[in-house]
Amino acid sequence: MTVQAVIKPNTYFDSVSLMSLSTKANQIEGVEQAIIAMGTEMNKEVMKNVGLLTPEIEEAGTSDLIIVVKVASDELCENAFVGIDELLTKKKGPSKGKSEVKFSTISSAAENIPEANLAVIAVNGMYAAREARKALENDLNVMLFSDNVSVEDEIALKNLAHEKGLLMMGPDCGTAIIGNVALCFANAVRKGNIGIVGASGTGSQEVSVRIHEFGGGISQLIGTGGRDLKEEVGGIMMLDGIQALEDDEATKVIVLVSKPPAPSVEEKVLAKIKQCSKPVVVWFIGGDETKVTEAGGHFAKMSKEAAIKAVVLAGADESKLNKRALNIPLIEEVRTKLKPEQKYIRGLFSGGTLCDEAMHAAMEKFDNVYSNISRNPEYRLKDRNTSNEHTFIDFGDDEFTQGKPHPMIDPSTRIERFIQEAKDPSVGVIVMDFVLGFGAHEDPVGAMLPAMIEAKQNAEQEGRHLEIIGYVLGTELDRQNLDDQVNKLLAAGVTHASSSQNAGLLAREFVVKGE
Amino acid sequence: MSKINELFNNKLNVINVGIESFKDDMLEQNAEVTHLDWTPPGRGNPSLIAALDKLENPAIMAKIEEANKLAVERIINSKPVLIGYDQAINCVPGMTKTTILHAGPPITWDKMNGPMKGAVTGAIVFEGLAKTIEEAEEVAASGAITFAPCHEHNCVGSMAGVTSASMFMHIVENKTYGNIAYTNLSEQLSKILRMGANDESVINRLIWMRDVFGPILRDAMKLNPNGIDLRLMLAQALHMGDECHNRNVAGTTLLIQALTPYILQTDYTIEQKREVFEFVASSDYFSGPTWMAMSKCALDAAHGIENSTVVTTMARNGVEFGIRVSGMAGNTWFTGPAQKVIGPMFAGYKPEDSGLDIGDSAITETYGIGGFAMAAAPAIVALVGGTVEEAIGFTTKMKEITTDENPNVTIPLLDFMGVPTGIDVRKVIQTGIMPIINTAIAHKDPGIGMIGAGITYPPVEAYEKALLALAENIQ
């Protein structure tokens, strides 16, 4: 038996805490007896009575902390002191009392909530990079919803995330599904074995919703932000996202969604999928089939096609899928209703990628396709408020959202534009998307409905047929009622497209002449 | 497994910053979500954000963290012990017969507010440097008086803080680091000099304190060879329901209990001793200044540590609120306008009668008690117009802007959490959370005195200036 004491000079603990600490100390392995107490005369007397008083304890003062243990061997003694030190320094969780503790910074929240694993950041762009950096420094994965973050900051953040093995989704990332939880703007979809890495928000939403419709499910949907595949950023997060899905046991098939990447980045991504053991479906709007196939990927030209390929690769029986082919008799019928001068499509979109997909469908048949998001400057609208021939507008583009909420939340700008387009006698068809899901408007079709009904009536009075195509992006699990939304469209005489892909193709086919 | 794959395999636990509806959507999907009480750092001021960014450079941050750790260690490990009482002229460094110390950052006579002018003129009469208050005003304006902040003479002073040569002082020695701090004796509450009152009754009380009260305390402590361990006593007072700034019931009882055996052994008459006990019992504020000197004594030990962003002083002169920061050695003050104090007032007074925030007593919050320890003193939540829950909230919120918790001074209601200690200028600017201060309210005019008590906050400008200077200074 040995008795050893440690004196911590000038260290105060209240007596109640010390009693409970002593109780715990006596449970440490090998401890015969342990006392932790302040060096008051009374405590020293107690130690003396149980034979634990040592000369150094006698010297201790009232504000000195005494730790004394009786153990069988020196080795156990060391163990005991280490254990007691842990008891003394153990950090308690935040005391909540009845009130909810409010944290003001990511750092303090992360410190107090060790289980925290993701930060969702939606603050003004001026502060966004700073908050994201703090989150990464605290080992949190990040979904950065904010836009107006510089490319330099994006690169720095993504490099930091890459070094730390963390996700850095965004900036300007509006869609993700992690662990079956939809973040920001995303739809409620079934859990499954298909993982998505998407550089485009509504494109990823569309693919996830179609996969759900075809009976598949999503393991993870990782958003990268729209600039990830640009030359400067170099696809850092798409590459890390592919790797994470490759390593994820629950993922069987990977789908990549993006607008056209920079050529050097495309090369990197294709090189990456070459190394993947899992099938990878690539839908890069306007992408090159040969390159993808050569890299061992599965090429998809459009969104529905991407979803079908994914569910089949994930094990669905292709012959049993209702692929929702285009309604050819309907196309014939609409063509006969439209007057010869009704030549043009006007696409009014709240989802950027949905706009892009429809525009690309039109571009396969027409040269004169204009847009506010056209990559070809020749076909970029000079004035975003005036349409020209075939025109596709993305109302979610920055120039429309300066100081205003996104059109998925606030439909007012699009309603005004719709009324204007509907009066144009050269317009044959107006195509629009209605996005459901978390973050989106509670009743997007309802908001547009009066304008659609009135426009159709006015056109009829003027002796022309106005064809409106509506596409509702959503699942039956979304909080807005999908069936209700579709029924509202049908009741107003609007043609309902069953997918983004079909919406674009129908619009194109309705106005194609002389085939 | 990479951290991304860990994320896939664990329940989502999100920290949500910004748009609150995202939180609701995630909660609906059974994720754990904590929504931050977030505001733009530095009120969105780009130069402040740049300064924060600079101080977060990893190499600089490491230096700051190390310096702050040392600063807080010194605050926590300080062991201030009351070793005696004596007249200012005999103990306070640099004190002369014509020196008058005042609260807060430096201020000249012409700029002083009503309560401070009232206290200064009262002290001039008390010291025999003038016969009347009117005459005292002339003396004060003549240049014959040396004005200086208490803080620049190792002192702290409640409210106006006015301290003159023959007033008796607490002498508090830091047994760990050797530095000494001083403060005046409490005149108790209401119509008193430090609140700006200065009529005959006030002067007579000061005379009694000089001739009877002070000498008894001085002689009593001469009989106590070990002094009184103030930190231990403070810890006890907090456990008994004081926050030791606005509520001093327990602390006063403990202090007089410790002094009594020695007071009884002095050679003064029973009548004089009885007067002392009655005076101490006449209000609960007797130990108020004692905790201020204790706090000052601990914080001075942490001042002047290179690269530290820990605040070592908060003090107000009734016009300006000033802070000092450890990493800016010496008497570098960062100031902003003194604020209003919001709280209940004595019958007959209205908010517009209030003088602005005044006094060195915010040294207690700088140490981590007072407003920072509100959760220890549920009995006075009414004073700050709140509920017990709010009191707990005040204390836990202060953890957001402090460096550590002081294990030597704990709060039972919060599972014996140590008081939040070591206000960090960076954290104040980052979070926009200002230190909360419990304090008294003096009438804005001289000669009236205390009219209420409540809470106030420092002006953010003082912290903004300090942050910019630190960013400039720390390389």
Interface residues (C-beta under 8 A of the other chain):
Chain A: N10 T11 Y12 F13 D14 V16 S17 T62 S63 K92 P94 S95 G97 K98 S99 V101 K102 F103 S104 T105 I106 S108 A109 A110 I113 E115 A116 N117 L118 A119 V120 I121 A122 V123 N124 M126 Y127 R130 E131 A135 D139 L140 N141 F145 S146 K164 G165 L166 L167 I178 G179 N180 V181 A182 L183 C184 S219 Q220 D240 Q243 A244 D247 D248 A250 F438 G439
Chain B: M1 S2 K3 I4 N5 E6 L7 F8 N10 K11 L12 N13 V14 I15 N16 V17 G18 I19 S21 F22 D25 M26 Q29 N30 A31 E32 T34 L36 D37 W38 T39 P40 P41 G44 P46 I49 L52 D53 N77 K79 K175 T176 D229 R231 L232 A235 H239 A375 E389 E390 I392 G393 T396 K397 K399 E400 P407 N408 V409 T410 P412 L413 L414 D415 F416 M417 K427 Q430 T431 G432 I433
